[in-house]
Amino acid sequence: MLITLEGIDGSGKTTVASALARSLQDINPVLTREPGTNWVGDQVRRAIAEEIDPVAEALLFAADHAVHLATVIRPALDAGHLVISDRYTDSRYAYQSVTLKGRLQDPLAWLQALHAGWTVPPDLTILFVLPVEEAMARKGEGRREHFEQEQTLSQVQQQYLAFAEAEPFRFVIVDSRLPLSAITLLVEGVIRDFSKVQRSRHRR
Ligand code: TYD
């Protein structure tokens, strides 16, 4: 079973992911992330830092996803693990449909076509939402990636919310303004319940 954590920069999903690593220890999930922790992921980070052409950047993110699927996601799912990924395909659909606006006629359709036939859709996606100004304040005044601008992030969050509206059974929306301990408990509960339901469905 594949669960993904999504949200804009500063939404706290990475902090929740590390808290889940501890609280879900008994079910031994595989925790992973995109961009990945291999050389392709490193090139993605370099591309972000150098602000290369947005089409090239999108293709690198997709290449990183293909490697992630081949080396982490598919083997873990085949071995029967619960897999939790901090960012996944919806990050591309949300961020790159904003960065490719004006460059392509229908960026989202292009991105979906790019993934068709080889990606593995998530069973459940937890979307962390908070006002963009708060996300920006959490990130502080340090060096910002080109995505981390108020206007971009607000469009990215709009995209995420539109996906959640289109697929209400896949998405659970979490209010990131809640205290971390409450969020972790809530997400942990959702994951445990969801995996129980999925397991009993498979047994039938
Ligand atoms: P992030 O998860 O924040 O990585 P790090 O903690 O190493 O900074 O991802 C980096 C940025 O890349 C973030 O702003 C979101 C963006 N991103 C995309 O635009 N598309 C994608 O497909 C992914 C996975 C991330």
Residues whose N, C-alpha, C, O or C-beta is under 5 A from the ligand:
A	BS01	TYD	D9 E34 P35 F61 R87 Y88 S91 R92 Y95 Q96 F147
